[in-house]
Amino acid sequence: MTRAPDPPTPADPLDAPQLAAVAVLRAALIHAADALTAAHDELLGDADFDDSPPATPAPRVALDAIRLMSTLVEVLDHYRRSLAAPPEPPAATAIGVR
């Protein structure tokens, strides 16, 4: 998973209250993915599951869930960075521009 953005500061919820929920959801997803990995030893290591997925249903579903969680963590990180990005300046208008 990607590097975590800085945790919300006490002032962040005033400007973007959703950041607290995003931070909690991100942490929960990471812990859930870790728990699923720990529950299925066959998911540990450097196995390439794209060519040969786990043989039994539970690890296959766990692997799918872990991949989805990882993608959602990346989306949440992208969302968090988009809030931190400076706003784009307004487009110049033709009025008064020479």
C-alpha positions in Angstrom: 0.0 0.0 0.0 1.1 3.6 -0.5 2.8 5.8 2.1 0.2 7.3 4.4 -0.4 11.0 4.1 0.1 13.0 7.2 -2.6 12.4 9.7 -5.2 15.2 10.0 -4.3 18.1 12.3 -6.7 19.5 14.8 -7.5 22.3 12.5 -8.2 20.1 9.5 -11.8 19.1 10.6 -12.7 22.7 10.5 -11.7 23.1 6.9 -12.5 19.6 5.7 -14.4 17.5 8.3 -14.4 14.5 6.1 -10.7 14.1 6.7 -11.3 12.5 10.0 -13.6 9.9 8.5 -11.1 9.3 5.7 -8.3 8.8 8.1 -10.3 6.3 10.2 -11.5 4.4 7.1 -8.0 4.2 5.8 -6.6 2.8 9.0 -9.4 0.3 9.3 -8.8 -0.9 5.7 -5.1 -1.4 6.4 -5.8 -3.4 9.6 -8.5 -5.5 7.9 -6.1 -6.3 5.0 -3.4 -7.3 7.5 -5.9 -9.5 9.4 -7.0 -11.3 6.3 -3.4 -11.9 5.3 -2.5 -13.2 8.7 -5.6 -15.5 8.6 -4.4 -17.1 5.3 -0.8 -18.1 5.4 -0.8 -18.9 1.7 -1.1 -15.2 1.0 2.2 -14.4 2.7 5.4 -14.2 0.7 6.2 -13.4 -2.8 3.7 -15.6 -4.6 2.4 -14.2 -7.9 -1.4 -14.8 -7.7 -2.1 -13.3 -11.1 -1.0 -16.6 -12.8 -2.1 -19.1 -10.2 -4.7 -17.9 -7.6 -5.0 -19.6 -4.3 -6.5 -23.1 -4.6 -9.4 -22.8 -2.1 -12.3 -20.4 -2.1 -11.6 -18.5 1.2 -8.1 -17.4 0.4 -9.2 -16.5 -3.2 -11.9 -14.2 -1.8 -9.6 -12.9 0.9 -7.1 -12.0 -1.8 -9.8 -10.2 -3.9 -10.8 -8.3 -0.7 -7.2 -7.3 0.1 -6.7 -6.0 -3.5 -9.9 -4.0 -3.3 -8.9 -2.6 0.1 -5.5 -1.6 -1.3 -7.2 0.2 -4.2 -9.6 2.0 -1.9 -6.7 3.1 0.3 -5.0 4.6 -2.8 -8.2 6.4 -3.7 -8.6 7.8 -0.2 -4.9 9.0 -0.3 -5.6 10.6 -3.7 -8.7 12.3 -2.3 -6.7 13.5 0.8 -4.0 14.9 -1.5 -6.5 16.7 -3.7 -7.9 18.5 -0.6 -4.4 19.6 0.3 -3.5 20.8 -3.2 -3.6 24.6 -3.6 -6.7 25.7 -5.4 -6.3 26.5 -9.1 -6.3 30.2 -9.8 -9.4 31.4 -11.6 -9.1 31.5 -15.4 -8.2 34.8 -16.9 -11.1 36.6 -18.6 -10.8 38.7 -21.7 -12.1 41.8 -19.8 -9.2 44.1 -19.0 -6.5 41.7 -20.3 -4.2 43.1 -22.9 
